[in-house]
Amino acid sequence: MRKGILSLMAVGLLAVGGLAACGNDKDNNSGNSGNAKKPKVGVILPDSKSSARWETADRKYLEAAFKAAGVDYDIQNAQNDKNAFQTIADQMITNGVNVLMIVNLDSGTGKAVLSKAAAAGVATIDYDRLTLGGSAKYYVSFDNVKVGTLQGQGLVKCLTDMKAAKPLIAELNGAQTDNNATLFKQGYDGVLKAKYDSGDYQKGPDQWVPEWDNAQAATLFEQMLTGNPTIKGVLAANDGLGNAAITVLKKQNLNGKVPVTGQDATVQGLQNILSGDQCMTVYKAVKKEADAASELAISLAKGENKTVSQTVHDPEGNRDVPSVLLDPVAIYKDNVKAVVDDGYVKASELCTGAFAAACTTLGIK
Ligand code: BGC
């Protein structure tokens, strides 16, 4: 709760500062303002398969924010290729970005890119994923431990609704190289451990999914289910991994009988909730994340030094990184409408074919 208020305050402050900072582009360009530079921001997104969000939400909202501020930008996607990630960063630096915003593919390559940028006098922001041991000036994300807590609580709620007795739980974690996946796990294991310890739940297979790869997740879950046919609940770290588990459960006619969690409120995840195959997802208002990050990027590009009210501790670099952390929201069937009302997903994408009836019942239009 306290954190939630803090994050709202942080965004509020940014909004006010941001307006003052962006109104002056023309003066800056004509050299009227001493140390001001014409902002050019580079953004590197991680891939387009581990979650639909990067291309359908982050790119769209970042573009809109930069356009609205009249700032030059270059948004590229590394398509899960670490060499490409570094090449894109090199090109952006050569092409004169003065701020670089990255979603790292792992902390090692992220750190190398951040150091190169610093050496070239380019300010940096860690967007969504913290680069451990890195040097970004700001970190903009959600409260990722809370994301995991909501997932753990969601699974407990769905299992309780089903009156599941001593359910055996499988965990499909994200990529071990993504600090967020560690934080999500910290959150949901915090909830589930108490259940395992009390004997209410049984701990089953628990695996990281390399690179959040959905196909590998299906293979892993198939093996989990073969080895443990009595799995009664699946903690899947995002909607893509959840869908992989659902695909496997469907083959055994177990979909809808074994609750599965998710994250990102993707169209596919929400449709799986509407059909009853997925128990919940976590909605992260990416527009707020993109807005907060782009405001900080623009201010950095202008040589300003904005203060934000939160920090996140980087255990590897042993430093407190100035941060903006937004609040995630748990979504179950009865509040899927909230995601549509927020403009994140369109009713026309969600309520297709077999899903139209559920949308009507839930008042989604
Ligand atoms: C993001 C999630 C996303 C996952 C896979 C995480 O770092 O926070 O929203 O589902 O990466 O792309």
Boltz pocket constraint, residues with backbone or C-beta under 6 A from the ligand:
constraints:
  - pocket:
      binder: B
      contacts: [[A, 50], [A, 51], [A, 53], [A, 128], [A, 129], [A, 174], [A, 178], [A, 180], [A, 181], [A, 212], [A, 237], [A, 238], [A, 239], [A, 263], [A, 264]]
      max_distance: 6.0
